[in-house]
Amino acid sequence: MAIAVTLAAAVGLAGAVASHAAGAVGGLLKVRLGGDAQQTRLVMDLDQAASAKLVSDGASDGHAILVLSSVSAAGGLQGAGQGLVKAWAIDQTSGGARLQLDLAPDARIKGRFLLPPADGIDHYRYVVDVISAPGQVRLTSAKAPAATPVALKLRPQIVPTATHAIPVSLTKVIVIDPGHGGHDPGALGAQGFEKDVNLAAALALKERLERSPRYRVVLTREDDTYVPLEDRVRIAQRAGADLFISLHSDSGGDATVRGASVYTLSDKASNRATRFVKRDDWFMKASLTGDRGVSDILFDLTQRATKNRSAAFANTLVSHIDGKAPLLRRSQRDAGFMVLLAPDVPAVLLEMGFVTNAEDEQFLRDAGQRKRLMNAVGDSIDDYFAEATRLAAR
């Protein structure tokens, strides 16, 4: 899940980092298709420059994947295809806007390039060319052609018709992290250890989310095993998580203190994320090599955008929990917890209540009450992605 950006785009955004980080992610304006069974072109109209990483050219299985960094496609778009493209979908991932193409047999992506505003067109265009090439599996990267490209009649493709089945997926990946486990039991309550409550809640939330085909759920642990904190973050990154939620049960010296709270990454801990990435930068290698200034700008923008999304989800989560479980007076907090450090995955840590408080522990160990709480968490996830879709449709 490498993240890259063109030099011109990064330098152009440098002055905006401090005051306009959230707006630095460009938007997808339109998708157009043209061509025939020999060559098909897909054009994405963008409101700023961007580059992309080719995950798969489609030669092996007919499913091509391209991720455009610093591009927003919140809510997703999809449509029926034309020519060699049978169907397409674009959704938002932690690395940027992900384009998925369902290709005809023997088709593959031949080349791709960015066209700047020119000749009366006031926006950028990212062009993807697909060709029919039986027996050829090697990808040849292409730059913007020097000669005039083949004229293709392009038509907008924004919403699929009801008669077309879209095999590509806009499923959101939710990673649930039951805190502690194995030889790390967590806090001790009167009835047992925190780790067991956390796992029971995670399984209840997984069941709630899997009622809907909109989600693919990944657990960092499914039983009483120990998973190192860094591995929990890596699990989310490898899964291409759209959201990471770590479930914990709080503890304190005062047995009268009770209530749930939600944590997001603190500003003070942000520099730890940089060091965390540099120790094992397999998912951001492209952004942390080459020009140091460009890399720093990109990393900062990525992290700030992720923190904004995390804060938005935290707000939604607290509003849904309110009334379903007691809340601490200051229910939204920030901290430098390791599981929140991924700079490209929106993440929160939910302290569901205090196992050191008799009422909270009883609440969390009651299957019915726990299910009610996790249903509220599931509702908050629904609303979070629905809001992203609403904003994208403006």
VEXDREN-2710 file (C-alpha; in Angstrom, 1 decimal):
% VEXDREN-2710
k/r/px/py/pz
1/MET/0.0/0.0/0.0
2/ALA/2.7/2.4/-1.1
3/ILE/1.8/6.1/-1.1
4/ALA/3.4/8.4/-3.7
5/VAL/2.9/11.9/-5.0
6/THR/4.3/13.8/-8.0
7/LEU/7.1/16.3/-7.2
8/ALA/5.1/19.2/-8.7
9/ALA/2.0/18.3/-6.6
10/ALA/4.0/18.0/-3.4
11/VAL/5.9/21.2/-3.8
12/GLY/2.7/23.0/-4.7
13/LEU/1.1/21.8/-1.5
14/ALA/4.0/22.6/0.7
15/GLY/2.7/26.0/1.7
16/ALA/-0.7/24.6/2.6
17/VAL/0.4/22.0/5.0
18/ALA/0.1/24.1/8.2
19/SER/-3.2/25.7/7.5
20/HIS/-5.0/23.6/5.0
21/ALA/-4.0/20.0/5.5
22/ALA/-7.4/18.6/5.4
23/GLY/-8.1/20.1/2.0
24/ALA/-4.9/18.9/0.5
25/VAL/-6.5/15.7/-0.6
26/GLY/-7.8/16.2/-4.1
27/GLY/-11.2/15.1/-5.3
28/LEU/-12.4/12.8/-8.1
29/LEU/-14.6/14.8/-10.5
30/LYS/-15.7/12.3/-13.1
31/VAL/-14.9/9.0/-14.8
32/ARG/-15.2/8.5/-18.5
33/LEU/-14.7/5.5/-20.8
34/GLY/-14.1/5.1/-24.5
35/GLY/-12.8/2.6/-27.0
36/ASP/-13.5/-0.9/-28.3
37/ALA/-12.5/-4.5/-27.9
38/GLN/-8.9/-3.7/-29.1
39/GLN/-8.1/-0.7/-26.9
40/THR/-10.1/1.0/-24.2
41/ARG/-9.3/4.2/-22.4
42/LEU/-10.5/5.2/-18.9
43/VAL/-10.1/8.8/-17.9
44/MET/-10.4/10.1/-14.3
45/ASP/-10.9/13.9/-14.1
46/LEU/-9.2/15.2/-10.9
47/ASP/-9.1/18.7/-9.3
48/GLN/-5.4/18.4/-8.6
49/ALA/-2.3/16.5/-9.7
50/ALA/-1.8/12.9/-8.4
51/SER/0.2/9.8/-9.0
52/ALA/-0.7/6.2/-8.6
53/LYS/0.6/2.8/-7.7
54/LEU/-0.3/-0.1/-10.0
55/VAL/-1.2/-3.0/-7.7
56/SER/-2.2/-5.4/-10.5
57/ASP/-2.4/-4.9/-14.3
58/GLY/-5.1/-7.5/-14.6
59/ALA/-3.1/-9.9/-16.8
60/SER/-3.2/-12.8/-14.4
61/ASP/-6.8/-12.8/-13.3
62/GLY/-8.7/-10.1/-15.2
63/HIS/-8.9/-7.9/-12.1
64/ALA/-6.8/-4.7/-12.3
65/ILE/-6.2/-2.5/-9.3
66/LEU/-4.7/1.0/-9.2
67/VAL/-4.4/3.3/-6.1
68/LEU/-4.2/7.1/-6.6
69/SER/-2.6/8.7/-3.6
70/SER/-3.9/12.0/-2.2
71/VAL/-7.2/11.5/-4.1
72/SER/-10.5/11.3/-2.3
73/ALA/-13.4/9.1/-3.5
74/ALA/-15.3/8.9/-0.2
75/GLY/-18.5/7.0/-0.7
76/GLY/-17.3/5.4/-3.9
77/LEU/-18.3/5.4/-7.5
78/GLN/-19.0/2.4/-9.8
79/GLY/-20.3/1.8/-13.3
80/ALA/-20.8/-0.6/-16.2
81/GLY/-17.9/-0.8/-18.6
82/GLN/-17.1/-0.4/-22.3
83/GLY/-14.8/-2.2/-24.7
84/LEU/-12.2/-4.2/-22.7
85/VAL/-13.5/-2.9/-19.3
86/LYS/-16.5/-5.0/-18.2
87/ALA/-17.1/-3.0/-15.0
88/TRP/-15.3/-0.5/-12.8
89/ALA/-15.5/0.8/-9.2
90/ILE/-13.6/3.4/-7.2
91/ASP/-13.6/3.4/-3.4
92/GLN/-11.7/5.1/-0.7
93/THR/-8.9/3.2/1.1
94/SER/-6.3/4.3/3.6
95/GLY/-3.8/4.8/0.7
96/GLY/-6.0/6.9/-1.5
97/ALA/-8.7/6.3/-4.1
98/ARG/-8.6/2.7/-5.4
99/LEU/-9.7/1.9/-8.9
100/GLN/-10.8/-1.6/-9.6
101/LEU/-11.3/-2.8/-13.2
102/ASP/-13.0/-6.1/-14.2
103/LEU/-11.3/-6.8/-17.6
104/ALA/-12.2/-8.9/-20.6
105/PRO/-10.2/-12.1/-21.2
106/ASP/-6.5/-11.4/-22.2
107/ALA/-6.9/-7.7/-21.4
108/ARG/-4.4/-5.8/-19.3
109/ILE/-3.4/-2.3/-18.4
110/LYS/-0.8/-1.2/-21.0
111/GLY/0.0/2.3/-19.8
112/ARG/-1.1/5.2/-17.6
113/PHE/-0.2/8.8/-17.3
114/LEU/-1.2/12.2/-15.9
115/LEU/-2.3/15.0/-18.2
116/PRO/-2.1/18.6/-16.7
117/PRO/-4.7/21.3/-17.5
118/ALA/-4.3/22.4/-21.2
119/ASP/-6.1/23.3/-24.4
120/GLY/-9.1/24.8/-22.6
121/ILE/-9.4/22.0/-20.0
122/ASP/-9.0/23.4/-16.5
123/HIS/-8.4/20.2/-14.5
124/TYR/-6.0/17.3/-14.4
125/ARG/-6.8/13.9/-16.0
126/TYR/-5.4/10.6/-15.1
127/VAL/-5.5/8.3/-18.1
128/VAL/-5.5/4.4/-18.0
129/ASP/-5.1/2.5/-21.3
130/VAL/-6.2/-1.1/-21.5
131/ILE/-5.3/-3.3/-24.5
132/SER/-6.1/-6.8/-25.6
133/ALA/-2.8/-8.7/-25.6
134/PRO/-3.2/-12.5/-25.6
135/GLY/-0.3/-14.3/-24.1
136/GLN/1.5/-11.2/-22.9
137/VAL/1.8/-10.7/-19.1
138/ARG/4.6/-8.2/-18.8
139/LEU/3.6/-4.6/-17.9
140/THR/5.2/-1.8/-19.9
141/SER/4.9/1.5/-18.1
142/ALA/3.9/4.4/-20.2
143/LYS/4.4/8.1/-20.0
144/ALA/2.2/10.7/-21.6
145/PRO/2.6/10.1/-25.4
146/ALA/4.6/12.6/-27.4
147/ALA/2.4/12.2/-30.4
148/THR/-1.3/12.9/-30.5
149/PRO/-3.1/10.0/-28.8
150/VAL/-5.7/8.0/-30.6
151/ALA/-9.0/9.8/-30.5
152/LEU/-11.5/7.9/-28.4
153/LYS/-15.1/8.9/-27.9
154/LEU/-15.5/9.2/-24.1
155/ARG/-18.7/9.0/-22.2
156/PRO/-19.3/9.7/-18.5
157/GLN/-19.8/6.7/-16.3
158/ILE/-20.9/7.8/-12.8
159/VAL/-23.8/5.5/-11.7
160/PRO/-24.3/1.9/-12.8
161/THR/-27.6/0.9/-14.4
162/ALA/-29.8/-1.6/-12.6
163/THR/-29.3/-4.2/-15.4
164/HIS/-25.5/-4.5/-14.9
165/ALA/-24.0/-6.6/-12.2
166/ILE/-20.8/-5.0/-10.8
167/PRO/-18.3/-7.7/-9.7
168/VAL/-15.8/-5.3/-8.3
169/SER/-16.3/-4.5/-4.6
170/LEU/-16.8/-1.4/-2.6
171/THR/-16.7/-3.3/0.7
172/LYS/-15.3/-1.5/3.6
173/VAL/-12.6/-3.3/5.6
174/ILE/-13.1/-3.0/9.4
175/VAL/-10.3/-4.2/11.7
176/ILE/-11.4/-5.0/15.2
177/ASP/-8.7/-5.3/17.8
178/PRO/-9.6/-7.0/21.1
179/GLY/-7.1/-5.5/23.6
180/HIS/-4.6/-7.7/25.5
181/GLY/-4.7/-11.5/25.3
182/GLY/-2.6/-14.5/26.2
183/HIS/0.0/-13.7/28.8
184/ASP/-1.1/-10.1/28.7
185/PRO/-4.4/-10.2/30.7
186/GLY/-5.0/-6.5/31.0
187/ALA/-6.8/-5.0/34.0
188/LEU/-8.3/-7.2/36.7
189/GLY/-11.9/-6.8/37.8
190/ALA/-13.8/-8.6/40.6
191/GLN/-15.0/-11.2/38.1
192/GLY/-12.0/-11.7/35.9
193/PHE/-9.6/-10.2/33.4
194/GLU/-10.1/-7.5/30.9
195/LYS/-8.8/-9.6/28.0
196/ASP/-11.9/-11.8/28.1
197/VAL/-14.4/-8.9/28.1
198/ASN/-12.5/-7.3/25.1
199/LEU/-12.7/-10.5/23.0
200/ALA/-16.4/-11.1/23.8
201/ALA/-17.2/-7.5/22.7
202/ALA/-15.1/-7.9/19.5
203/LEU/-16.9/-11.1/18.5
204/ALA/-20.3/-9.3/19.2
205/LEU/-19.2/-6.4/17.0
206/LYS/-18.0/-8.7/14.3
207/GLU/-21.4/-10.4/14.3
208/ARG/-23.2/-7.1/14.1
209/LEU/-21.1/-5.8/11.1
210/GLU/-21.3/-9.1/9.2
211/ARG/-25.0/-8.8/8.9
212/SER/-24.3/-6.4/6.1
213/PRO/-22.5/-7.2/2.9
214/ARG/-20.9/-3.7/3.1
215/TYR/-18.2/-4.8/5.5
216/ARG/-15.3/-7.3/5.6
217/VAL/-14.3/-7.8/9.2
218/VAL/-10.8/-8.7/10.3
219/LEU/-9.9/-9.5/14.0
220/THR/-6.4/-9.1/15.3
221/ARG/-7.0/-12.1/17.5
222/GLU/-9.9/-14.5/17.6
223/ASP/-9.0/-16.4/20.8
224/ASP/-6.9/-16.0/24.0
225/THR/-3.6/-15.4/22.2
226/TYR/-1.0/-12.7/22.6
227/VAL/-0.5/-10.4/19.6
228/PRO/2.3/-7.7/19.8
229/LEU/1.0/-4.2/19.5
230/GLU/3.0/-3.4/16.4
231/ASP/1.6/-6.6/14.7
232/ARG/-1.9/-5.3/15.4
233/VAL/-1.2/-2.2/13.4
234/ARG/0.4/-4.2/10.6
235/ILE/-2.6/-6.4/10.4
236/ALA/-4.7/-3.4/9.7
237/GLN/-2.4/-2.0/7.1
238/ARG/-2.0/-5.3/5.3
239/ALA/-5.8/-5.7/5.2
240/GLY/-6.2/-2.3/3.6
241/ALA/-8.3/-1.2/6.6
242/ASP/-10.8/1.6/6.1
243/LEU/-11.2/1.8/9.9
244/PHE/-9.4/0.3/12.9
245/ILE/-11.2/0.1/16.3
246/SER/-9.4/-1.2/19.4
247/LEU/-11.6/-2.4/22.2
248/HIS/-10.5/-2.2/25.8
249/SER/-11.9/-2.1/29.4
250/ASP/-10.5/0.7/31.6
251/SER/-9.2/0.5/35.2
252/GLY/-8.5/3.0/38.0
253/GLY/-7.6/3.3/41.6
254/ASP/-11.0/4.8/42.5
255/ALA/-13.6/2.1/42.3
256/THR/-16.4/4.7/41.9
257/VAL/-15.1/5.9/38.6
258/ARG/-17.1/4.5/35.6
259/GLY/-17.9/5.2/32.0
260/ALA/-16.8/4.7/28.5
261/SER/-14.3/6.9/26.6
262/VAL/-12.8/7.1/23.1
263/TYR/-9.2/7.9/22.3
264/THR/-7.6/9.2/19.1
265/LEU/-3.9/9.9/18.4
266/SER/-2.5/12.9/20.2
267/ASP/-0.5/15.6/18.4
268/LYS/2.4/14.9/20.7
269/ALA/2.5/11.3/19.6
270/SER/2.5/12.1/15.9
271/ASN/6.3/12.1/15.6
272/ARG/6.3/8.6/17.0
273/ALA/4.3/7.5/14.0
274/THR/7.1/8.7/11.7
275/ARG/9.7/6.6/13.6
276/PHE/7.3/3.7/13.6
277/VAL/6.9/3.8/9.8
278/LYS/10.6/4.2/9.2
279/ARG/11.5/1.0/11.1
280/ASP/9.4/-1.0/8.6
281/ASP/8.2/1.1/5.7
282/TRP/7.0/-1.7/3.4
283/PHE/3.7/0.1/3.0
284/MET/5.1/3.6/2.5
285/LYS/8.4/2.9/0.8
286/ALA/7.7/5.2/-2.1
287/SER/6.8/8.1/0.1
288/LEU/9.9/7.9/2.3
289/THR/12.5/7.7/-0.4
290/GLY/13.8/10.3/-2.8
291/ASP/13.4/13.9/-2.1
292/ARG/13.3/14.4/1.7
293/GLY/11.1/17.5/1.6
294/VAL/8.5/15.9/-0.7
295/SER/8.4/12.8/1.5
296/ASP/7.9/14.8/4.7
297/ILE/5.1/16.9/3.1
298/LEU/3.3/13.7/1.9
299/PHE/3.7/12.0/5.2
300/ASP/2.4/15.0/7.1
301/LEU/-0.6/15.4/4.8
302/THR/-1.4/11.7/5.0
303/GLN/-1.2/11.6/8.8
304/ARG/-3.3/14.8/9.2
305/ALA/-6.0/13.6/6.9
306/THR/-6.1/10.3/8.8
307/LYS/-6.3/12.1/12.1
308/ASN/-9.2/14.2/10.8
309/ARG/-11.0/11.0/9.8
310/SER/-10.3/9.4/13.1
311/ALA/-11.7/12.4/15.0
312/ALA/-14.8/12.4/12.8
313/PHE/-15.5/8.8/13.6
314/ALA/-14.8/9.4/17.3
315/ASN/-17.4/12.1/17.4
316/THR/-19.9/9.7/15.7
317/LEU/-19.0/6.9/18.0
318/VAL/-19.5/8.9/21.2
319/SER/-22.9/10.2/20.0
320/HIS/-24.1/6.6/19.4
321/ILE/-22.8/5.2/22.7
322/ASP/-24.4/8.0/24.7
323/GLY/-27.6/6.5/26.3
324/LYS/-26.5/2.9/25.6
325/ALA/-23.7/3.0/28.2
326/PRO/-22.4/5.4/30.9
327/LEU/-19.8/7.9/29.6
328/LEU/-16.9/9.6/31.3
329/ARG/-17.4/13.3/31.7
330/ARG/-14.6/13.9/29.2
331/SER/-15.5/11.1/26.9
332/GLN/-13.2/12.1/24.0
333/ARG/-9.5/12.0/24.7
334/ASP/-6.2/11.7/22.9
335/ALA/-3.1/9.6/23.7
336/GLY/-0.1/8.0/22.1
337/PHE/-1.2/4.4/22.2
338/MET/0.8/2.2/19.8
339/VAL/-2.3/0.8/18.1
340/LEU/-3.2/4.4/16.9
341/LEU/0.1/5.1/15.2
342/ALA/-0.6/4.0/11.7
343/PRO/-0.5/7.2/9.6
344/ASP/-2.7/5.8/6.9
345/VAL/-5.5/4.1/8.8
346/PRO/-8.3/6.0/10.7
347/ALA/-8.2/4.5/14.2
348/VAL/-9.8/4.8/17.6
349/LEU/-9.4/3.1/20.9
350/LEU/-12.7/2.5/22.8
351/GLU/-12.5/2.1/26.6
352/MET/-15.9/0.4/27.1
353/GLY/-16.0/1.0/30.8
354/PHE/-14.1/0.3/34.0
355/VAL/-13.6/-3.3/35.1
356/THR/-12.6/-1.9/38.4
357/ASN/-16.1/-0.5/38.9
358/ALA/-18.7/-3.1/39.9
359/GLU/-21.5/-1.6/37.8
360/ASP/-19.4/-1.2/34.7
361/GLU/-17.9/-4.7/35.0
362/GLN/-21.4/-6.2/35.4
363/PHE/-22.6/-4.3/32.4
364/LEU/-19.7/-5.5/30.2
365/ARG/-20.0/-9.1/31.3
366/ASP/-23.7/-9.2/30.6
367/ALA/-24.1/-10.6/27.1
368/GLY/-27.3/-8.7/26.4
369/GLN/-25.9/-5.3/27.5
370/ARG/-22.6/-6.0/25.7
371/LYS/-24.5/-6.8/22.5
372/ARG/-26.6/-3.5/22.9
373/LEU/-23.3/-1.5/23.2
374/MET/-21.7/-3.2/20.2
375/ASN/-24.8/-2.6/18.1
376/ALA/-24.4/1.1/18.9
377/VAL/-20.8/0.9/17.8
378/GLY/-22.0/-0.8/14.6
379/ASP/-24.5/1.9/14.0
380/SER/-21.8/4.5/14.4
381/ILE/-19.7/2.8/11.7
382/ASP/-22.8/2.8/9.4
383/ASP/-23.3/6.5/10.0
384/TYR/-19.6/7.3/9.6
385/PHE/-19.4/5.8/6.1
386/ALA/-22.9/7.1/5.2
387/GLU/-21.7/10.6/6.0
388/ALA/-18.6/10.1/3.8
389/THR/-20.9/9.1/1.0
390/ARG/-23.1/12.1/1.5
391/LEU/-20.1/14.5/1.4
392/ALA/-18.8/12.8/-1.7
393/ALA/-22.1/13.3/-3.5
394/ARG/-22.1/17.1/-3.0
END
